[in-house]
Amino acid sequence: MNGNLSKFIAGWLLLISWGSVQNLPGEDAGPLNVYPPAPVLHGGRSSLQLVVDRQVGKLQKDVSEETTFRAMTPELLDVSERGNVTPIKTGEGIVEVVHEGVREEVSIRIENIIENKPWSFRDDVQVVLTKTGCNMGACHGAQSGKKGFKLSLRGYDSASDYLTMTHQARGRRVMLHDPARSLLLLKATGTIAHGGGSRFETDSHEYKIVSEWIAEGAMGPLDGDRLIESLDVYPKQIALEPTGKQQMSVIATYSDGSQRDVTRWSIFNSTEAGVATVDENGLVKVSGLGESAITVWYNSRVTAATISVPSATSVSPEVYTQSPRSNFIDDLILSKLERLQIPPSTTAGDSDFLRRAYLDTIGVLPTVEETKAFLEDQGTDKRQRLIESLLTRPEYVDYWSYQWSDLLLLSSNRLKPSAVWSFYRWIRTQVEANRPWDQFAREIVTASGSTLENGATNFFVLHKDPQDLTESMSVTFLGMSIGCARCHDHPLERWTLDDYYGLANLFGRVQQKNTEVVGEAVVYAAAQGEVKHPTKPSPAPPRPLDGTALSFDDTHDRREHLANWLTAGENPYFARAIVNRVWANYMGRGLVEPVDDLRLTNPASNPELLDALAKDLIAHQYDIKHLIRTIMSSAAYQRSSEVLPGNAADDRFYSHYLPKRMSAEVLLDALSQVTGSPTKFEGFPAGWRSMQLPDSNVSSYFLSSFGRPAREFPCACERTEDPSVTQSLHLSNGDTLNKKLEGTEGKIATAISGKQSSEQIVEELYLAALCRFPTDEEKRQILEVVPAYSDLATDEEKKERRGAIEDTFWSVLTSRRFLFVH
């Protein structure tokens, strides 16, 4: 069928299936929901847009355009046909809202009505510049500005921007005696040639605000100005039909207790444009099925709403009630799947689970004997017993020591070999002892002494600058990047320049000195030392994010204060960060992606689950093995990777297991294991595995080609698992795999010299590589091309047989079924 025709028919059927929802009679719909709740009009120039929706079954529908609005207190307020409310005088006004016979009275508090109150530079003028893009990174908010005119990015520095606008360019940007001749307005309206083009018209509200501000004397920001404290968006969570739309409402709350509708001046974004898009005015339109966050930025504050769009194909409730459940993970995942009407796949077979559990937990494949024993085991608790056994294996220590070495950037590029080994041994000791994660983090953040005697001190050698320490610590232990706030307020988070330098100043007194021993340094906390603030004459008080500040006179090691805040149970970031990393290791993707980008504007695909896992980890004293056990025991982890028609498009909500390519190190070790030919690493004993290497700087073309991180930056993006032509060519023609297949001491050579039958060789290959027996059809096809063993075979026939066996190994070891964990 023609592709466009198929799309047309599918869309037509979708419209038909939802037509009844869109045109439901009033009696089938629920009560009216009016946003914002408890509305307030503050100031004579304020306005407020009312948004109305109704519950229709399990969905909501924005009915604002079909709603009638009437001012019941016309002496206090005025309301337009579209629900825009403006104040007349102080009091408690009432607006009547009617839709299809359903009536609501909305009470609106009106306060602080002062005639001719001047426009505020901070609250009004700067938000115009931000909304119209004048102070964005592509324009005058760039680091060097544009054409000699530089503004702070998104207006984070009001005082500096005011001086730039009113005092530079010989005062021509703002002309008090004739506002219309101000360069600020002439260029913004395109009256004078402007590289950024026209940003607003002369008859616009934006022009009115700026021109009247100039006419009123162009007052600057004052110390007593109210400051924004919080930002809220409504509705916060809503489920829409596949053809639905929803107008958002954004309310700012200020330090004086006042509120303001800032929808018009907010910046909106959708995290999943394939599910929902949002325009500059906050109107959301559905574009697909699933869930998306609508993020909102206004005046250095951020918030987000969740838009859900369930499938139009109804799934029987029994699918969810009868789906296997092992713990709270399954309850929360199935709840989300039911909300989105996505069916879960069935449970994975024993072979898939066995292989998955080994590779995800200890980074090696089970032996042929281990696979046979597990497949033959008839015990109903065998999966749980397997989980427990893996957590006690020595390879568990190898695997997770390597994970944390990645995270902590262990590399001889920046450390002497002796220091690398010191840090690595320290990490291994913590993993082997199952040291609680809060203690692990505390010992690193507060580490002092010799870098050779206390390996954790090398964290400070790797990051000698307080700013680098701040950013690395934040990514490592908080799962967030605050680097943007090093130069300006964070554009995607609420962290400010002051927040950044307050945090950095907790490292301001960390010092180190070299000793006579090669590779050794001593890390210590000095009695004095501050980190300079880039825009203020005084340093920022040393303070954790959202934490309390220390006195400059406090002589205790400031890092203790940081560690106390970092590992406190009420810290909303610490436990979530490690939970998300471990979850991603097992489930193929983090609840938040990227895993080290936890922020309000990048919400989790299942926030309730992330919170529950974090609380459970805290309740169990940050026991990483407990976290792993909980995840592996869940039905979600043990779900099949085989998709159903209703969940094939899902890659966020864990309706099926998400296959993932083995990491470079695990893959190389697996190739060595299956072929029986260990990889040789220069400077390491024979048989040393990739996952036992302490240093990412060990030479290996294979590991580099398949995405091993250089450990230069604390970012998950350093490791890549994307396929490439280089990888394909190396598997096909490179030395790594071909030498393992051709070797004289590998499993192929042993099998041939041991006179194994071709059938035995194929069976053991499948058991070793795929953790299952070959199917009859697979066996038949392979044995058609692999000659049977014969004592009477000539040298040429032996050579031919070996070649066929090598080809069979190569075919299996380069197949998707082998390369991926599934």
Protein Blocks (a to p, Z undefined) as FASTA:
>chain_A
ZZklmmmmmmmmmmmmmmmmmmgcfklpccdddddehiadedjkbccdddddddehjbcc
dfklmpccddfblmlbccdfkopacdfbecdddddddeehiacddddddehiaehiacdf
klmmmmmmmmnommgmklmmpmnlgehiacdehhlammlmmmmmmmggnommpcfklmml
pmklmmmnomagcfklpfbdfkbmklmmmmmmmmnoopacdfklccdfbdcdddfbdcdd
fkbccddddddddfkopacdfklmpccddfblmloccdfkopacdfbecdddddddeehi
acddddddddfbdcdfklmmmpccfblmlmmmmmmmmmnopacdddddfklmmmmmmmmm
nopacdfklmmmmmmpmbfklmmmmmmmmmmpfklmmmmmmmmmmmnopafklpcfklmm
mmmmmmmmmmmnopafklmmmmmmmggcjfklmmmlmmmmmmmbfklmmmmmmmmmnopa
fklmmmmccfkbcbdfklmmmmmmmmmmgccdddfbehiacddddfbdcdddfkbcbdcd
dddehiacddfklmbdfklmmmmmmmpmklmklmmmmmmmmmmmmnopafbdcfklccfk
lccfblmlmmmmmmmmmmnoopaklmmmmmmmpmklmpcfbdcfklmmpcklopaccddd
ddfklmmmmmmmmnopacddehiaehiafklpfbfkbgcfklmmnopaehlaccfklpcc
bdcfklmmmmmmmmklmmmmmpmkbmklmmmmnopafklmmmmmmmmmnopacdfklmmm
mmmmmccddfkbcfklmmmmmmmmmmmmmmmmmgmklmpcZZ
